[in-house]
Amino acid sequence: MSQTQIPVAVLNQLKSAVSAGDVIEQAEQVEPFVHDFRHLFSGRTPMVVLPDNTAEVANVVRICAEHRIGIVPHGGNTSYCGGATPDASGSQIVLALKRMHRIRKVQPLDYAITVESGCALADVQAAADAVERLFPLSLGSEGSCQIGGNLSTNAGGTAVLRYGMMRDLVLGLEVVLADGRVLDVLKDLRKDNTGYDLRHLFIGSEGTLGIITAACLKLFPKPAGTATAIVAVRDPAAAVQLLASLRTSSGDAVTTFELIPRLAVDLTTRHISGVSDPLDRPHEWYVLVELTSARPEDALESALEGALAQAIDSGLVLDAALASSLRQREALWRMRESVPEAQRHAGGSIKHDVSLPISAIAEFITRAGGWVASHVPDGQLMAYGHLGDGNLHFNIQQRDGADVKVFLARAPTIQRAIHDLVAELRGSFSAEHGIGQLKIAELERYKDPVALALMRELKRALDPLGILNPGKVLRKESRTS
Ligand SMILES: Cc1cc2nc3c(=O)[nH]c(=O)nc-3n(C[C@H](O)[C@H](O)[C@H](O)COP(=O)(O)OP(=O)(O)OC[C@H]3O[C@@H](n4cnc5c(N)ncnc54)[C@H](O)[C@@H]3O)c2cc1C
């Protein structure tokens, strides 16, 4: 099969649809666009097209619709489910949004910012900061992931407890539809009850219903005070109780509440330079807690200190340390943010991105952890992450010396058992990482059948030719390329 499954005349048409003919065709330059971040998926494409503006995206989509060519939108390529990777046919183009990185409008009075979808998340945070505002989405990948990718995966991160997921941070969207029309719902309104709220169809749809070209995002007052602590808890049940009491005692100032197990501390101290054990003695479970307030007069540190002292008296907390400087705070965050990297250094990992009602988290960890202990002797439990949102990265890390191929070969069986337990506890098998091409079978197994049927109907209605990110989220239907 040749690399080019798309006629050269059509490729030339695509090239002339973007200014300065900005496309990538040479194999070695195309290479970074045909693998996902974790190298779980690889594909082929004859061309990466880099539009400069919305009109150019619309031109490209119209040409693809005319010739029934699949389009794979590509942001920062940091997502975990292979959503931005083309298939192996060589008959899909990659549409990379990175040239569309303009901040269109900063509106401090509206607490809003309008940006193009190729903006890096960190650049949007910086633009907000420059006008004394906060854009609160915060991910370990924020230097390279893009707003379009964040919207299309409905990204979460470490401040969801306080500010919500990406869906909660959007006022308006501009989207190129599958026939090349531009949907302009790029409003900066807080209230707009004028029929169906279409923006929500595109958020979390992983490029299968439209290409997002711009968004108006909500901003917030910049925190004037922050208190951060690393807290050793008795067990996950104690962590859940601590979360509930801290939310009440702090006036709901808890922004971050991240569960960190002993293994995460061991791996980060071993593999990441500059990370050290955070407390004097080792403990089995920790939480990284952060309180923020927009009011400088709020004495967050003393409130946190008082609440933790009470929790020590009641036996929920075994030990705790408040960060007393920016450096200490950054060191704690470095440990948390570098867990995925440390896991990569430590060998194979079988991953689950699950969410549960917060009240069911402790039961889930006990039951799923017990199952892992008895069924996966060559793996050890690494359950960490956004406990404040009921979202765990329930990973199983290969033990030192285990055969990585044998270990990873069992992933489907292990994931089925874990996801079945999640379903029994009325949780979700995909909390914030989406479906992509990795979790289609899981979606078919666990999603309500009526919801799944509606999703397929929506896909047919909005993308009748099936050209938008074919084979992602939903299986490709025969009409797609
Ligand atoms: C170290 C690290 C930490 C992470 N932490 C978190 C975390 O805490 N929370 C979290 O939610 N995720 C996290 N992620 C995952 C990832 O960063 C997010 O999923 C992010 O939102 C993906 O953005 P991206 O620009 O890289 O998207 P990509 O990977 O490029 O694309 C993701 C999907 O969106 C589609 N897409 C991209 N741009 C557009 C567009 N403009 N229009 C339509 N569709 C588009 C793609 O086709 C694909 O289906 C982390 C990743 C890493 C590497």
The ligand as an SDF file (V2000), in Angstrom:
LIG
                    3D

 53 58  0  0  0  0  0  0  0  0999 V2000
    2.0630   15.0180   31.9230 C   0  0  0  0  0  0  0  0  0  0  0  0
    0.6130   15.0160   31.5300 C   0  0  0  0  0  0  0  0  0  0  0  0
   -0.3400   15.3490   32.4710 C   0  0  0  0  0  0  0  0  0  0  0  0
   -1.6880   15.3560   32.1290 C   0  0  0  0  0  0  0  0  0  0  0  0
   -2.6020   15.6860   33.0790 N   0  0  0  0  0  0  0  0  0  0  0  0
   -3.9050   15.7260   32.7580 C   0  0  0  0  0  0  0  0  0  0  0  0
   -4.8760   16.0840   33.7360 C   0  0  0  0  0  0  0  0  0  0  0  0
   -4.5630   16.3230   34.8910 O   0  0  0  0  0  0  0  0  0  0  0  0
   -6.1700   16.1590   33.3270 N   0  0  0  0  0  0  0  0  0  0  0  0
   -6.5550   15.8920   32.0440 C   0  0  0  0  0  0  0  0  0  0  0  0
   -7.7440   16.0070   31.7240 O   0  0  0  0  0  0  0  0  0  0  0  0
   -5.6650   15.5160   31.1080 N   0  0  0  0  0  0  0  0  0  0  0  0
   -4.3550   15.4350   31.4340 C   0  0  0  0  0  0  0  0  0  0  0  0
   -3.4460   15.0600   30.4780 N   0  0  0  0  0  0  0  0  0  0  0  0
   -3.9020   14.6720   29.1400 C   0  0  0  0  0  0  0  0  0  0  0  0
   -3.8800   15.7980   28.0760 C   0  0  0  0  0  0  0  0  0  0  0  0
   -2.9210   16.7800   28.3660 O   0  0  0  0  0  0  0  0  0  0  0  0
   -5.2680   16.4100   27.9020 C   0  0  0  0  0  0  0  0  0  0  0  0
   -6.1510   15.4290   27.4010 O   0  0  0  0  0  0  0  0  0  0  0  0
   -5.2960   17.6310   26.9670 C   0  0  0  0  0  0  0  0  0  0  0  0
   -6.5570   18.2490   27.0690 O   0  0  0  0  0  0  0  0  0  0  0  0
   -5.0470   17.2760   25.4990 C   0  0  0  0  0  0  0  0  0  0  0  0
   -4.7910   18.4600   24.7670 O   0  0  0  0  0  0  0  0  0  0  0  0
   -3.9340   18.4270   23.4120 P   0  0  0  0  0  0  0  0  0  0  0  0
   -3.8980   19.7820   22.8500 O   0  0  0  0  0  0  0  0  0  0  0  0
   -2.6300   17.7710   23.6570 O   0  0  0  0  0  0  0  0  0  0  0  0
   -4.8690   17.4980   22.5090 O   0  0  0  0  0  0  0  0  0  0  0  0
   -4.4880   16.3930   21.4470 P   0  0  0  0  0  0  0  0  0  0  0  0
   -3.8480   15.2330   22.1260 O   0  0  0  0  0  0  0  0  0  0  0  0
   -3.7470   16.9730   20.3120 O   0  0  0  0  0  0  0  0  0  0  0  0
   -5.9500   15.9890   20.9390 O   0  0  0  0  0  0  0  0  0  0  0  0
   -6.9100   15.4490   21.8220 C   0  0  0  0  0  0  0  0  0  0  0  0
   -8.2150   15.2100   21.0650 C   0  0  0  0  0  0  0  0  0  0  0  0
   -8.7960   16.4450   20.6960 O   0  0  0  0  0  0  0  0  0  0  0  0
   -8.9270   16.5610   19.2830 C   0  0  0  0  0  0  0  0  0  0  0  0
   -8.6240   17.9550   18.9630 N   0  0  0  0  0  0  0  0  0  0  0  0
   -7.4860   18.6380   19.2170 C   0  0  0  0  0  0  0  0  0  0  0  0
   -7.6320   19.9220   18.8560 N   0  0  0  0  0  0  0  0  0  0  0  0
   -8.8770   20.0560   18.3540 C   0  0  0  0  0  0  0  0  0  0  0  0
   -9.6330   21.1420   17.8120 C   0  0  0  0  0  0  0  0  0  0  0  0
   -9.1240   22.3780   17.7290 N   0  0  0  0  0  0  0  0  0  0  0  0
  -10.8980   20.9050   17.3900 N   0  0  0  0  0  0  0  0  0  0  0  0
  -11.4390   19.6660   17.4780 C   0  0  0  0  0  0  0  0  0  0  0  0
  -10.7730   18.6080   17.9740 N   0  0  0  0  0  0  0  0  0  0  0  0
   -9.5150   18.8100   18.4150 C   0  0  0  0  0  0  0  0  0  0  0  0
   -7.9630   15.5430   18.7080 C   0  0  0  0  0  0  0  0  0  0  0  0
   -8.3790   15.0740   17.4440 O   0  0  0  0  0  0  0  0  0  0  0  0
   -8.0330   14.4450   19.7590 C   0  0  0  0  0  0  0  0  0  0  0  0
   -9.1640   13.6410   19.5490 O   0  0  0  0  0  0  0  0  0  0  0  0
   -2.0910   15.0160   30.8070 C   0  0  0  0  0  0  0  0  0  0  0  0
   -1.1200   14.6680   29.8570 C   0  0  0  0  0  0  0  0  0  0  0  0
    0.2140   14.6700   30.2050 C   0  0  0  0  0  0  0  0  0  0  0  0
    1.2050   14.3130   29.1660 C   0  0  0  0  0  0  0  0  0  0  0  0
  1  2  1  0
  2  3  1  0
  2 52  2  0
  3  4  2  0
  4  5  1  0
  4 50  1  0
  5  6  2  0
  6  7  1  0
  6 13  1  0
  7  8  2  0
  7  9  1  0
  9 10  1  0
 10 11  2  0
 10 12  1  0
 12 13  2  0
 13 14  1  0
 14 15  1  0
 14 50  1  0
 15 16  1  0
 16 17  1  0
 16 18  1  0
 18 19  1  0
 18 20  1  0
 20 21  1  0
 20 22  1  0
 22 23  1  0
 23 24  1  0
 24 25  2  0
 24 26  1  0
 24 27  1  0
 27 28  1  0
 28 29  2  0
 28 30  1  0
 28 31  1  0
 31 32  1  0
 32 33  1  0
 33 34  1  0
 33 48  1  0
 34 35  1  0
 35 36  1  0
 35 46  1  0
 36 37  1  0
 36 45  1  0
 37 38  2  0
 38 39  1  0
 39 40  1  0
 39 45  2  0
 40 41  1  0
 40 42  2  0
 42 43  1  0
 43 44  2  0
 44 45  1  0
 46 47  1  0
 46 48  1  0
 48 49  1  0
 50 51  2  0
 51 52  1  0
 52 53  1  0
M  END
$$$$
